[in-house]
Amino acid sequence: MIGQLVHLLPYEFVQNALIAGVIVAFVAGLVSRFVVARNMSFAVHALAEVGFTGSAGFILIGLSPVLGLLTGSLLVAVFIGALGLRIRERDAVVGVVMGFGLGLGVLFITLYSRYATEAFAILFGAITAVSRGDLILLAVVAAITLVGLGIMYRPLTFATVDPAVAEARGVPVRLVSILFLLLLAAAVAEAVQVVGVLLILTLLITPGATAERLTAQPGLATAVSIGVALLATVGGILLALVTTVPVSFYVTTIAFVCYLAARLGAPALERLRGVPTAS
Amino acid sequence: MCFDRATLAYGDRVVWSELSMTVTPGEFLAVLGPNGSGKTSLLRALLGLVSLSSGSLEVLGEPPRRGNPAIGYIPQHAGFERDVPLRGRDLVGLGVDGHRWGFGRLSRADRARVGAALEAVAAGPFADAPIGRLSGGEQQRLRIAQALVGNPRLLLCDEPLASLDMRYQQEITELIGGWAREHRGTVVFVTHDVNPVLGFADRVVFVVNGRWAAGKTDEVLTSQTMSSLYDAPVEVLRVRGRIVVVGEGSGAGFDIDEPHHFPEPAGAHQ
């Protein structure tokens, strides 16, 4: 199996897949922390599914599906940001926008039924089909996302865990929410390349949720989250190369196992550290 | 801090009108009134988060502005979720640099300030535990450290005692009152129950139905003043050093669970 891998590594498609995997996992692991802390799982789902509609639309008019994906999720981010930032509203707004977006997606696929493979790739991911050109696009989007998150890291953290005091201290809480939604849209469009629209939750939620179980130290939690995303993505790609099962299955399984292990292991870890368990 | 004929209205709902009052440095002002009477709006105006409809307001000698570093803020106690990945030390750290853009670590000097703020509220022993696992009183002590770490001159507290039991209420009030005395700091303390702060409040302002009355505790909390504020017969009783306000409209007249709630005014909007 190892020998098989060594034999495969020189191939460009393998290298592209691994580089893309590392880029996507790094961004997803970081963003995931905030997705979980801000209760935005449902928004992630909507961003991805309407991203699918965007790519179907772009295929229809002969443009790049990846750009379509990005356009679709950014549009949803703008809608959610404009219509509902309060948590109570947001849930319904996300559902409303997602429903309509998916309806449009159905229309686009019906209008253009020939290239179903491209739609399939968006739904389930196609990391081994990533070209050098895609890789550059991925890297650019990742760089924008990372720089954006770097700039707003502290106010975003403050607004996430402690919105009332953050607002009182002058953090523009509303602006920070909207900016984060836009960055999230970009991260979603990226992660779709690896796991596809349907399994996006694996890269944007599971790592953050796993990290929260293991540590209460924010910096360490972020590192754990990125670690889990990297392990699942790179591990998944390598396993898929030597077997016939698709990447997405391995990525989701590795991430799920990490989460389960964290849940089961957390109580023991806490006893070791002497964390109070009463609540 | 100076309100001059300050009026705040959302649409046609007047929260308070023509409020005029000056608070001198070092004073402890208790803001009282039933729920939904605009006590929190008063703090939001001081924080520069809402603008007055008319009149003027000065805070620490200047018009209110967002993010004034000389103001500390303690929000209503709402428990942190059990698994939020945050320690008390991080919460206090956010009070130092959470509003700054960028990705940064606290400097050695700032970490020392965080440590000192934690010591000042005796939060050292639980500063590194997950904040969601701490008791309400412990979380609220961390809130005080977070508000005081920036060495404010004015401390705004929005119902910091809500949903705490009596022992913690006293502990938290003493921490805030003690800080004010030691540092000659000004405190604006919003509360629906005046009793825990009776020993500290130099003055009170009572807000209800757009009307208000300000002055010394004994001047404002009288049956006469309160009746004219509510425009209905209200009785203020002093029982064993505690003050109880009873209105005709308050159902059975005496709610055994929360005997110190102010009666809801007729036609109050929630």
Interface residues (C-beta under 8 A of the other chain):
Chain A: R33 A37 G150 I151 M152 Y153 R154 P155 T157 F158 V161 D162 A164 V165 A166 E167 A168 R169 G170 V171 A211 E212 R213 T215 A216 Q217 P218 A221 V275 P276 T277 A278 S279
Chain B: L47 L49 R66 G67 N68 I71 Y73 P75 Q76 A78 F80 R82 D83 V84 P85 L86 R87 D90 L91 L94 G95 D97 G98 H99 R100 W101 G102 F103 G104 F126 A129 P130 I131 G132 R133 L134 R143 Q146 A147 L156 D158
